[in-house]
Amino acid sequence: MTGNPSPAAAAAPLSDAAVESLRARTPGTRTTVHFNHAGASLPSADTLDAVRAHLLLEAERGPIEAASMAMEQAEQARALGAALFNAEPSEVALTTGNSAGWGSAFAALGPWKPGDRILVGRHEWGGNVAAMRLLAGGAGASIEVIPSDDAGTVDPDALQAMIDDRVRLISVTWLPANGGLINPAARVGEVARRHGIPYFIDAAQAAGQLPIDVRALGCDVLAAVGRKALRAPRGTGLLYVRRDFLPRLTPAMLDAHSAPLDGRGEPAMLESAARFEPAERSYALLCGLASALRQALDIGIDAIRARVDRNASVLREELAGIPGVRVLDQGRERSGLVSFAIEGMDAGAVAAALGRQGISIGSNGVRYTPFDMLARGLTDIARASVSYLTTDAEIGRLTEAVRKLAAGYMPIDRNPPSTGKVTPVT
């Protein structure tokens, strides 16, 4: 396994009839043309019903009592997450999001010291970089970028050449937030395992879009989020921690759930990934997460991957044929994130203009993928991300709107003044 599932080897894409059936159970498809699935996707009616049902139960029985009644459903989310990752349930923590999971695992690695080295892919998520610089860089550790190959992906051979006994962590963002390439996560894992170096994968964009097998990837930690391809509620996530790696991690924050006191009044840290979970949690959101995970597994991740790859390929081809538009995606195998630029237009202005027409896309700046954006001389990108829910009609509507923007048919302030507010997309 390379870590980059081949579309040709995957299951056949979902049929148009199957997609229409899924869209019929997704209220948002009737009110918006959504190309920001990489930011947050549209939840199904079933997931919404699961959240509402628990909130109603809280109102009728009390939140504490409702939580006790929903314990089994919350644990289903853990089991379903384990099935998604080919992991054991005890290796999965239920988190509030990707950054919360990844950051808590990273903070548990310390302490850092001068001379320690962290090797990262060029596409590392900016939030991860911030945590590394503050916690490890502040102690004198260095954060070094692994060279990319001629397709723009992390080069495992170059990584091998960087290894010495000072390397304490290898970290890769599997699917970057600023474009459609897919990094060779499993080949990186082979290098990490060969040298016994901890290996973290940021799978925020991968979970629900690509098949994930943590055994084949060779990772020690993998973080994922619910709100993207999995279509779960915002405020949910999954954290995988390999069972044999868990003893090396002591969370920076512990409480009565993660380290309950024993009969002598001494804390006994949980012997599972649940040591990364807080006592205070939203059971309504966990019910929604369980619903979304069940739906993704029922559809089949291979079938999802095939449909997403088909939709993204069509969109890239259409955008590439528009004068004044550059498709910015790199990589040999690609994801459902399609990055592009319109000549003379700021990406935020593109997103705003499309938003006024009821078409949602994302835009991404340097702070979110700093190493890659700076290396490629990019200040921002427009990002249209597809789902298995995306239709040809929606692709046609988006590309026609982009065509008119590129041709100057639509009056627009091409460089609107900054509001000073930034809404991150990951």
Secondary structure by P-SEA (a helix, b strand, c coil): cccccccccccccccaaaaaaaaaacccccccccccccccccccaaaaaaaaaaaaaaaaccaaaaaaaaaaaaaaaaaaaaaaaccccccccccccaaaaaaaaaaacccccccbbbbbcccccaaaaaaaaacccccbbbbbbccccccccccaaaaaaaccccccbbbbcccccccccccaaaaaaaaaaaaccbbbbbccccccccccccccccccbbbbbcccccccccccbbbbbcccccccccccccccccccccccccccccccccccccccccaaaaaaaaaaaaaaaaacaaaaaaaaaaaaaaaaaaaaacccccccccccccccbbbbbcccccaaaaaaaaaaacccccccccccccaaaaaacccbbbbbbbcccccaaaaaaaaaaaaaaaacccccccccccccbbbbcc
